[in-house]
Amino acid sequence: MEIRLVNSSGRLVRKFTLTLLTTALVACGGGGSDTPAPGAANPGTTDSGSINPVVYSDSSLAPKETISESDILHFLSRTHFGIEPGKPADVQTKGLSVYIDEMMSFAPTNSQSFETEAHELLINDDDPAGLEGKFPSVSDVIDWNLHLLMNNPNAFQEVMGMFWQDHFGIDFERFRGEEDHLMIDFVNMLRERGTGNFRDLLLDVSRHGAMLIFLDGADNSKFAPNENYAREFWELFTLGVDNGYNETDVIEASRAFTGWRREYNANTGLTQVVFDPESKAVGSKQPLGNSVSHDLSNDDYGVMVDLTMQHTDATGADLVSSYLSRKLLRYFHSENPSDTLINAFSAVLRQNNLNIGPSLKTLFLSESFYSESAKEGLVRDFYEQVVGLVRTTGLTESNWQYRRYLSDMESVPSRPPSVEGWPEGDDKISSHATGVAMPNFVNELITNRNNQLEAGYDIGAALQPADATGAEEVIDHVAMLLGVTLNDTERQDLINFMNTEVSNDGTETPVNYTPQNTSHQSRKLRNLLWILCQHPSFHIK
């Protein structure tokens, strides 16, 4: 593959051929090479380094006895947006179990400095006193969400927040200006409750103003029951398509999901969604073969959630835990988890009363999570690639540039393309943006030297090992941080590139890369980033 290297003004300075893997992303299995990530344990050895391989069961949720360096990189790749400098050592020092406990402990919402900084992005000059940040534009909300993703010291909180944004997909673009504040509250609720109880979260999502507006619950009345939320409630949020319910059930559920309406407050200029008994459908409802008695003192949402949570198939299997098990495993474990693993993790969810945190801890400590099938690789969403690159390298861009490129990639946080969330699996790489927008963003990021220098950014300190003496150590370290797996030929090509100077007339002169040389850092290290970000394994986790 030919890599075209340009300077900050966009002038071509060299054409460089790097032997990249040609395997399709969906089948690349961690980059399509059996070579482990630099600094990781060879997958062909046991954790203790012996030559006899230990093959861990795909379906075993028993704790893995020994966690290797390779396992730590795999864990960070799946539970963070990338492998940030210092994180592997942090996990190794604390131990995986303790690290997991800490990363699942979320600080109260709006209690940290990065959240205060993010809130500033929501404030407009004409906001009324006491209501600062309550009238954001669509771009304000996106900037706010991105700031959280890129700056939360606990990346896992934002990973879980995005999991739930994907699961409970809401695009607030068609909200009215006085309703946009509901999206801020909705995202914060998902961030705060990401590892909590699924039943409680499901009920609060169902009653939340953002969801009620997006899926027409605020317009669903006894005079004209709307089926939108009832259908998605089962199809996308709890059971799966046509799994344990029929059209009659949807009609009955649409009557149960009545009783809420918009209420505009002239004093604040804001709209809320409130319960109104006069909007609730009268008479009993018969969803899922059960009778919901008429009661105007409250909505029927709690009853609907509990009836759904208790719903089983003909064999008595719990449908909700099975559906949630598959969703969580496809997000964290593998694209096509086995039925045996789905059933085993579903049992873990039930044992934990559908509390997400302890269930995920069991998964993250398990033999299955570090098995060959789990390490085959999952395609990263474009927002994961952008956020991960910023968090890993420390390179930054303007909010406008983030929005511009993520919009081109159809991967904007707080604006999933549909109620189904973002594309899954192969569909993530089918977009026209795959071959254009992401490389363009990387180029924008690495050539923005002036702004980064003004901010005091030091690329050498950020990306090179402190004791590095040459190109090999720098290449291995940066490839490890980016999750890129290089074969021997690719690694040697990069060593040759780093140790060669090219003049304007194309003359090549051997010059050893010196990690302490700021000129080398500015030119070679930035181009190394660009090359590695074109590698197929950069796009998987």
C-alpha positions as CSV (number, residue, x, y, z in Angstrom):
1,M,0.0,0.0,0.0
2,E,1.4,3.4,-0.9
3,I,1.4,6.0,1.9
4,R,1.6,9.7,0.8
5,L,3.3,11.8,3.4
6,V,2.6,15.5,3.4
7,N,3.9,18.5,5.4
8,S,1.7,20.9,7.4
9,S,1.0,23.0,4.2
10,G,-0.2,19.9,2.4
11,R,2.8,19.6,0.0
12,L,3.8,16.0,-0.9
13,V,7.2,15.3,0.6
14,R,7.5,11.5,0.0
15,K,5.7,8.5,-1.3
16,F,6.3,5.6,1.1
17,T,5.3,2.0,0.5
18,L,4.4,0.0,3.5
19,T,3.3,-3.6,3.3
20,L,0.0,-3.5,5.0
21,L,-2.3,-6.4,5.6
22,T,-4.9,-6.9,3.0
23,T,-7.3,-9.0,5.0
24,A,-10.8,-7.5,5.3
25,L,-11.5,-5.8,8.6
26,V,-14.3,-8.1,9.5
27,A,-12.0,-11.1,9.3
28,C,-8.8,-9.6,10.4
29,G,-8.8,-11.2,13.8
30,G,-6.8,-8.6,15.6
31,G,-5.0,-7.4,12.5
32,G,-4.7,-10.6,10.5
33,S,-1.3,-11.5,11.9
34,D,-0.2,-14.0,14.5
35,T,2.4,-11.6,15.7
36,P,1.4,-10.2,19.1
37,A,1.2,-6.5,19.9
38,P,4.5,-5.0,20.8
39,G,5.1,-5.6,24.5
40,A,2.4,-8.2,24.7
41,A,2.8,-11.9,25.5
42,N,2.9,-14.2,22.5
43,P,-0.5,-15.8,22.1
44,G,1.2,-19.1,21.3
45,T,2.6,-19.4,24.8
46,T,1.0,-19.7,28.2
47,D,0.8,-16.8,30.6
48,S,3.9,-18.1,32.3
49,G,5.8,-18.1,29.0
50,S,6.0,-21.9,28.4
51,I,5.8,-23.3,24.9
52,N,2.6,-25.3,25.6
53,P,-0.5,-23.2,24.7
54,V,-3.4,-22.9,27.1
55,V,-6.7,-22.7,25.3
56,Y,-9.4,-21.1,27.3
57,S,-13.0,-22.1,26.8
58,D,-15.1,-19.6,24.8
59,S,-18.1,-20.2,27.2
60,S,-16.4,-20.5,30.6
61,L,-17.1,-17.6,32.9
62,A,-14.8,-19.1,35.6
63,P,-12.1,-16.6,36.6
64,K,-8.9,-16.7,34.6
65,E,-6.1,-17.6,37.0
66,T,-3.3,-15.6,35.4
67,I,-3.6,-12.3,33.6
68,S,-0.9,-11.6,31.0
69,E,0.3,-8.4,29.5
70,S,-1.6,-9.4,26.3
71,D,-4.7,-9.9,28.4
72,I,-4.4,-6.4,29.9
73,L,-4.1,-4.8,26.5
74,H,-7.1,-6.7,25.3
75,F,-9.1,-5.7,28.4
76,L,-8.2,-2.0,28.0
77,S,-9.0,-2.1,24.3
78,R,-12.5,-3.4,25.0
79,T,-13.4,-1.4,28.1
80,H,-11.8,2.0,27.2
81,F,-11.7,3.9,23.9
82,G,-8.1,2.8,23.5
83,I,-4.9,2.0,25.3
84,E,-3.9,5.2,27.0
85,P,-0.3,5.8,28.2
86,G,0.2,4.5,31.7
87,K,-3.0,2.4,31.8
88,P,-1.4,-1.0,31.3
89,A,1.0,-0.4,34.2
90,D,-1.8,0.9,36.3
91,V,-3.8,-2.3,35.8
92,Q,-0.7,-4.4,36.5
93,T,0.1,-2.6,39.7
94,K,-3.4,-2.6,41.1
95,G,-4.5,-6.0,39.8
96,L,-7.3,-6.5,37.4
97,S,-10.0,-7.1,40.0
98,V,-9.2,-3.9,42.0
99,Y,-8.9,-1.9,38.8
100,I,-12.3,-3.1,37.6
101,D,-13.9,-2.1,40.9
102,E,-12.4,1.4,40.6
103,M,-13.4,1.9,37.0
104,M,-17.0,0.9,37.9
105,S,-17.2,3.4,40.7
106,F,-18.6,6.5,39.1
107,A,-18.4,9.9,40.8
108,P,-21.7,11.8,41.2
109,T,-22.8,13.6,38.0
110,N,-21.5,17.1,37.5
111,S,-19.1,16.8,40.4
112,Q,-15.8,16.9,38.5
113,S,-13.9,19.6,36.7
114,F,-14.1,18.1,33.2
115,E,-18.0,18.2,33.6
116,T,-17.8,21.8,34.6
117,E,-15.8,22.5,31.5
118,A,-18.2,20.6,29.4
119,H,-21.2,22.5,30.9
120,E,-19.6,25.8,29.7
121,L,-20.1,24.6,26.2
122,L,-23.8,24.6,26.7
123,I,-24.1,28.2,27.9
124,N,-25.2,31.0,25.5
125,D,-24.8,34.7,26.3
126,D,-28.6,35.3,26.3
127,D,-29.4,32.5,28.7
128,P,-31.7,33.7,31.6
129,A,-30.1,34.0,35.0
130,G,-30.3,30.7,36.8
131,L,-31.0,28.8,33.6
132,E,-27.5,28.9,32.1
133,G,-26.9,26.0,29.7
134,K,-30.6,25.1,29.5
135,F,-31.0,26.4,25.9
136,P,-28.2,24.7,23.9
137,S,-28.1,24.3,20.2
138,V,-27.7,20.9,18.6
139,S,-24.0,21.6,18.1
140,D,-23.6,22.6,21.7
141,V,-25.0,19.3,22.9
142,I,-22.6,17.4,20.6
143,D,-19.6,19.4,21.8
144,W,-20.6,18.8,25.4
145,N,-20.9,15.1,24.9
146,L,-17.6,14.9,23.1
147,H,-15.8,16.8,25.8
148,L,-17.1,14.2,28.3
149,L,-15.9,11.3,26.2
150,M,-12.5,12.8,25.6
151,N,-11.8,14.2,29.1
152,N,-13.3,11.9,31.7
153,P,-10.4,10.3,33.6
154,N,-12.6,7.2,33.9
155,A,-13.1,6.3,30.3
156,F,-15.3,3.3,31.2
157,Q,-18.0,5.5,32.5
158,E,-18.3,7.1,29.0
159,V,-18.0,3.7,27.3
160,M,-21.0,2.5,29.2
161,G,-22.8,5.8,28.6
162,M,-22.3,5.2,24.9
163,F,-23.4,1.6,25.1
164,W,-26.8,2.8,26.5
165,Q,-27.0,5.6,23.9
166,D,-26.7,2.8,21.3
167,H,-29.2,0.6,23.1
168,F,-31.8,3.4,23.8
169,G,-31.2,5.3,20.6
170,I,-32.4,8.9,20.5
171,D,-31.7,11.6,17.9
172,F,-32.8,14.9,19.4
173,E,-32.4,16.9,16.2
174,R,-36.1,17.3,15.7
175,F,-36.7,18.5,19.3
176,R,-37.8,22.0,19.7
177,G,-35.3,24.5,21.2
178,E,-37.1,24.5,24.6
179,E,-36.8,20.6,24.6
180,D,-33.1,20.2,23.9
181,H,-32.2,20.4,27.5
182,L,-33.9,17.0,28.0
183,M,-31.2,15.4,25.9
184,I,-28.5,16.7,28.3
185,D,-30.4,15.1,31.2
186,F,-31.0,11.9,29.3
187,V,-27.3,11.4,28.5
188,N,-26.3,12.2,32.1
189,M,-28.8,9.6,33.3
190,L,-27.2,7.0,31.1
191,R,-23.7,8.0,32.2
192,E,-24.6,7.9,35.9
193,R,-26.6,4.7,35.8
194,G,-24.4,2.8,33.3
195,T,-23.5,-0.1,35.6
196,G,-26.7,-0.1,37.7
197,N,-29.9,-2.1,37.6
198,F,-31.4,-2.7,34.1
199,R,-35.0,-2.9,35.3
200,D,-34.8,0.5,37.1
201,L,-33.0,2.1,34.1
202,L,-35.5,0.7,31.7
203,L,-38.4,2.2,33.6
204,D,-36.7,5.6,34.0
205,V,-35.8,5.7,30.3
206,S,-39.4,4.9,29.4
207,R,-40.6,7.8,31.5
208,H,-37.9,10.2,30.4
209,G,-39.0,13.3,28.5
210,A,-36.4,12.8,25.8
211,M,-37.7,9.3,25.0
212,L,-41.3,10.3,25.3
213,I,-40.8,13.0,22.7
214,F,-38.6,11.0,20.4
215,L,-40.9,7.9,20.2
216,D,-44.1,9.9,20.4
217,G,-45.0,8.9,24.0
218,A,-45.8,12.6,24.7
219,D,-48.3,12.5,21.9
220,N,-49.8,9.1,22.8
221,S,-53.3,9.6,24.2
222,K,-56.4,7.7,24.9
223,F,-57.9,9.3,21.8
224,A,-55.2,8.1,19.4
225,P,-52.9,5.4,20.9
226,N,-49.5,5.5,19.1
227,E,-47.6,2.2,18.7
228,N,-44.1,3.6,18.3
229,Y,-42.8,3.2,21.8
230,A,-44.6,-0.1,22.5
231,R,-43.0,-1.7,19.4
232,E,-39.5,-0.4,20.1
233,F,-39.8,-1.2,23.8
234,W,-40.0,-4.9,23.0
235,E,-38.3,-5.1,19.6
236,L,-35.1,-3.1,20.5
237,F,-34.9,-2.6,24.3
238,T,-36.0,-5.8,25.9
239,L,-37.0,-8.9,23.9
240,G,-35.9,-8.7,20.2
241,V,-37.9,-8.7,17.0
242,D,-41.1,-10.7,17.2
243,N,-39.8,-12.6,20.2
244,G,-42.6,-13.5,22.6
245,Y,-45.2,-10.9,21.5
246,N,-47.5,-10.3,18.6
247,E,-49.4,-7.4,17.0
248,T,-52.2,-7.6,19.4
249,D,-49.8,-7.3,22.3
250,V,-48.3,-4.1,20.6
251,I,-51.8,-2.6,20.3
252,E,-52.6,-3.3,24.0
253,A,-49.2,-2.1,25.1
254,S,-49.7,1.2,23.2
255,R,-52.8,1.8,25.4
256,A,-50.8,1.1,28.5
257,F,-48.0,3.5,27.4
258,T,-50.4,6.5,27.6
259,G,-50.8,9.3,30.1
260,W,-47.9,11.6,29.4
261,R,-47.9,15.0,27.6
262,R,-45.7,18.1,27.0
263,E,-46.0,21.0,29.4
264,Y,-44.5,24.3,28.5
265,N,-43.5,26.6,31.4
266,A,-43.8,30.3,30.3
267,N,-41.7,31.4,33.2
268,T,-38.7,29.3,32.3
269,G,-39.3,29.0,28.6
270,L,-38.7,25.2,28.9
271,T,-40.8,22.2,28.1
272,Q,-41.1,19.2,30.4
273,V,-43.1,16.0,29.9
274,V,-45.5,15.3,32.7
275,F,-48.0,12.6,33.7
276,D,-51.6,13.6,33.0
277,P,-54.4,11.1,34.0
278,E,-56.7,12.7,31.5
279,S,-54.5,11.5,28.7
280,K,-54.4,7.9,29.9
281,A,-56.4,5.2,28.1
282,V,-59.3,4.0,30.1
283,G,-60.2,0.4,30.8
284,S,-58.1,-2.6,31.3
285,K,-55.3,-3.6,28.9
286,Q,-54.3,-7.2,27.9
287,P,-50.6,-7.2,27.0
288,L,-48.6,-10.5,26.9
289,G,-51.6,-12.5,28.1
290,N,-51.9,-10.4,31.3
291,S,-54.6,-8.0,32.5
292,V,-53.5,-4.5,33.5
293,S,-56.3,-3.0,35.6
294,H,-57.5,0.6,35.2
295,D,-55.8,3.1,37.6
296,L,-55.7,6.8,37.0
297,S,-53.5,7.5,40.0
298,N,-50.4,6.5,38.1
299,D,-49.2,5.4,34.7
300,D,-48.9,1.8,33.6
301,Y,-45.2,2.0,32.8
302,G,-44.0,0.2,35.9
303,V,-46.5,-2.6,35.3
304,M,-45.4,-2.9,31.7
305,V,-41.8,-3.1,32.6
306,D,-42.4,-5.8,35.3
307,L,-44.6,-7.9,33.0
308,T,-41.9,-7.8,30.4
309,M,-39.1,-8.6,32.9
310,Q,-41.1,-11.7,33.9
311,H,-41.8,-12.8,30.4
312,T,-40.5,-16.3,29.4
313,D,-40.5,-18.4,26.3
314,A,-42.3,-21.8,25.9
315,T,-39.4,-23.5,27.7
316,G,-39.5,-21.1,30.6
317,A,-36.3,-19.3,29.6
318,D,-36.1,-15.6,30.7
319,L,-36.3,-13.5,27.5
320,V,-35.0,-10.2,28.8
321,S,-31.8,-11.5,30.3
322,S,-31.1,-13.5,27.2
323,Y,-31.6,-10.5,25.0
324,L,-29.5,-8.2,27.2
325,S,-26.8,-10.9,27.5
326,R,-26.5,-11.0,23.7
327,K,-26.3,-7.2,23.4
328,L,-23.6,-6.9,26.1
329,L,-21.6,-9.8,24.7
330,R,-21.7,-8.4,21.2
331,Y,-20.5,-5.0,22.5
332,F,-17.6,-6.3,24.8
333,H,-16.9,-9.9,23.9
334,S,-17.4,-11.0,20.2
335,E,-19.5,-10.4,17.2
336,N,-21.2,-13.8,17.3
337,P,-21.1,-15.2,20.8
338,S,-22.1,-18.8,21.1
339,D,-25.5,-19.8,22.5
340,T,-23.7,-21.5,25.3
341,L,-22.0,-18.3,26.3
342,I,-25.2,-16.3,25.9
343,N,-27.0,-18.7,28.2
344,A,-24.2,-18.7,30.8
345,F,-23.9,-14.9,30.9
346,S,-27.7,-14.6,31.0
347,A,-27.6,-16.8,34.1
348,V,-25.0,-14.4,35.6
349,L,-27.3,-11.4,34.9
350,R,-30.2,-13.2,36.6
351,Q,-28.0,-14.1,39.6
352,N,-27.2,-10.4,39.9
353,N,-30.8,-9.3,39.6
354,L,-29.9,-7.6,36.3
355,N,-27.3,-5.4,37.9
356,I,-24.9,-4.6,35.2
357,G,-21.7,-3.8,37.1
358,P,-21.1,-7.1,38.9
359,S,-22.2,-9.1,35.9
360,L,-19.7,-7.3,33.6
361,K,-17.0,-7.8,36.3
362,T,-17.6,-11.6,36.1
363,L,-17.2,-11.4,32.3
364,F,-14.1,-9.2,32.4
365,L,-12.3,-11.6,34.8
366,S,-13.4,-14.8,32.9
367,E,-11.6,-17.3,30.8
368,S,-14.0,-16.7,28.0
369,F,-13.1,-13.0,27.8
370,Y,-9.5,-13.9,27.0
371,S,-10.3,-16.8,24.7
372,E,-9.3,-16.9,21.1
373,S,-12.8,-16.1,19.9
374,A,-13.0,-13.0,22.2
375,K,-9.6,-11.8,20.9
376,E,-10.6,-12.1,17.2
377,G,-11.4,-8.4,17.2
378,L,-14.5,-6.2,17.0
379,V,-14.8,-3.3,14.5
380,R,-14.6,0.0,16.3
381,D,-17.2,2.7,15.7
382,F,-15.8,5.8,14.1
383,Y,-16.5,7.9,17.2
384,E,-14.5,5.3,19.2
385,Q,-11.6,5.8,16.8
386,V,-11.7,9.5,17.0
387,V,-12.1,9.7,20.8
388,G,-9.5,6.9,21.3
389,L,-7.0,8.6,19.1
390,V,-7.4,11.9,21.0
391,R,-7.2,10.2,24.4
392,T,-4.2,8.1,23.5
393,T,-2.1,10.7,21.8
394,G,-3.1,13.9,23.6
395,L,-3.5,15.6,20.2
396,T,-6.5,17.8,20.0
397,E,-8.6,19.7,17.4
398,S,-11.3,22.2,17.5
399,N,-14.9,21.2,18.4
400,W,-16.0,22.2,14.9
401,Q,-13.5,19.8,13.3
402,Y,-14.6,16.9,15.6
403,R,-18.2,17.6,14.6
404,R,-17.4,18.0,10.9
405,Y,-15.5,14.7,10.5
406,L,-17.8,12.6,12.8
407,S,-20.8,13.9,10.8
408,D,-19.1,12.8,7.6
409,M,-18.6,9.4,9.3
410,E,-22.3,9.3,10.4
411,S,-21.0,8.6,13.9
412,V,-21.9,11.6,16.1
413,P,-22.4,11.0,19.9
414,S,-25.9,11.9,21.1
415,R,-27.1,11.6,17.5
416,P,-27.3,7.9,16.6
417,P,-28.6,7.5,13.0
418,S,-31.7,5.7,14.1
419,V,-33.6,4.3,17.1
420,E,-31.6,1.1,16.5
421,G,-28.4,3.0,17.4
422,W,-25.2,2.8,15.4
423,P,-24.5,0.1,12.8
424,E,-23.1,-3.2,14.1
425,G,-20.5,-5.6,12.8
426,D,-19.9,-5.5,9.0
427,D,-22.2,-2.5,8.7
428,K,-19.8,-0.3,10.6
429,I,-17.3,-0.5,7.7
430,S,-19.8,-0.3,4.8
431,S,-20.1,3.4,4.8
432,H,-18.5,5.6,2.1
433,A,-16.8,7.4,4.9
434,T,-14.6,4.4,5.8
435,G,-11.9,5.2,3.2
436,V,-12.0,9.0,3.3
437,A,-13.2,10.8,6.4
438,M,-11.1,9.0,9.0
439,P,-7.8,9.3,7.2
440,N,-8.6,13.0,6.6
441,F,-9.3,13.5,10.3
442,V,-6.1,11.9,11.2
443,N,-4.2,14.1,8.8
444,E,-6.0,17.2,10.2
445,L,-5.1,16.1,13.7
446,I,-1.4,15.5,13.2
447,T,-0.7,18.6,11.0
448,N,-2.3,21.0,13.4
449,R,1.1,21.9,15.0
450,N,0.5,25.6,15.8
451,N,-2.5,25.1,18.1
452,Q,-1.0,22.2,19.8
453,L,2.3,24.0,20.4
454,E,0.4,27.0,21.8
455,A,-1.3,24.5,24.2
456,G,2.1,23.2,25.3
457,Y,1.7,19.8,23.7
458,D,4.9,17.7,23.5
459,I,4.4,14.8,21.2
460,G,7.7,13.2,22.2
461,A,6.7,13.2,25.9
462,A,3.2,12.0,25.1
463,L,4.1,9.0,22.8
464,Q,7.7,7.9,23.3
465,P,9.0,5.7,26.1
466,A,11.0,7.8,28.5
467,D,14.1,5.6,28.0
468,A,13.8,5.1,24.2
469,T,17.1,5.2,22.4
470,G,16.0,4.5,18.8
471,A,13.3,4.0,16.2
472,E,12.5,0.4,17.2
473,E,11.3,1.2,20.7
474,V,9.3,4.1,19.6
475,I,7.6,2.1,16.8
476,D,6.7,-0.7,19.2
477,H,5.4,1.6,21.9
478,V,3.2,3.7,19.5
479,A,1.9,0.6,17.8
480,M,1.0,-0.9,21.2
481,L,-0.9,2.3,22.2
482,L,-2.8,2.3,18.9
483,G,-3.6,-1.4,19.2
484,V,-1.8,-2.0,15.9
485,T,-0.4,-5.4,15.2
486,L,2.6,-5.4,12.8
487,N,4.2,-8.3,11.1
488,D,8.0,-8.5,10.7
489,T,8.1,-6.9,7.3
490,E,5.8,-4.0,8.2
491,R,7.9,-3.3,11.3
492,Q,11.1,-3.3,9.4
493,D,9.6,-1.0,6.7
494,L,8.8,1.5,9.5
495,I,12.2,1.2,11.0
496,N,13.7,2.0,7.6
497,F,11.4,4.9,7.2
498,M,12.1,6.4,10.7
499,N,15.9,6.1,10.0
500,T,15.8,7.8,6.6
501,E,15.8,11.5,5.7
502,V,14.3,12.6,2.4
503,S,15.3,15.9,0.8
504,N,13.0,18.0,-1.4
505,D,14.5,16.5,-4.5
506,G,13.8,13.0,-3.3
507,T,17.3,12.1,-2.2
508,E,17.3,9.6,0.7
509,T,20.0,9.7,3.4
510,P,20.4,7.2,6.2
511,V,20.0,9.1,9.6
512,N,19.2,7.3,12.8
513,Y,16.0,8.5,14.4
514,T,16.8,10.2,17.7
515,P,13.9,10.2,20.2
516,Q,15.2,13.3,21.9
517,N,15.5,15.3,18.7
518,T,12.4,17.6,18.6
519,S,12.7,18.0,14.8
520,H,12.6,14.2,14.4
521,Q,9.6,14.1,16.7
522,S,7.7,16.7,14.8
523,R,8.2,15.1,11.4
524,K,8.8,11.4,11.8
525,L,6.7,10.7,14.9
526,R,3.6,12.5,13.4
527,N,4.0,10.6,10.1
528,L,4.4,7.4,12.0
529,L,1.0,8.1,13.6
530,W,-0.5,8.7,10.2
531,I,0.9,5.5,8.8
532,L,-0.2,3.3,11.7
533,C,-3.7,4.8,11.6
534,Q,-4.1,3.4,8.1
535,H,-3.3,-0.1,9.3
536,P,-6.4,-2.4,9.3
537,S,-5.8,-3.4,12.9
538,F,-6.2,0.2,14.0
539,H,-9.9,-0.1,13.2
540,I,-10.6,-3.0,15.5
541,K,-10.5,-3.5,19.2
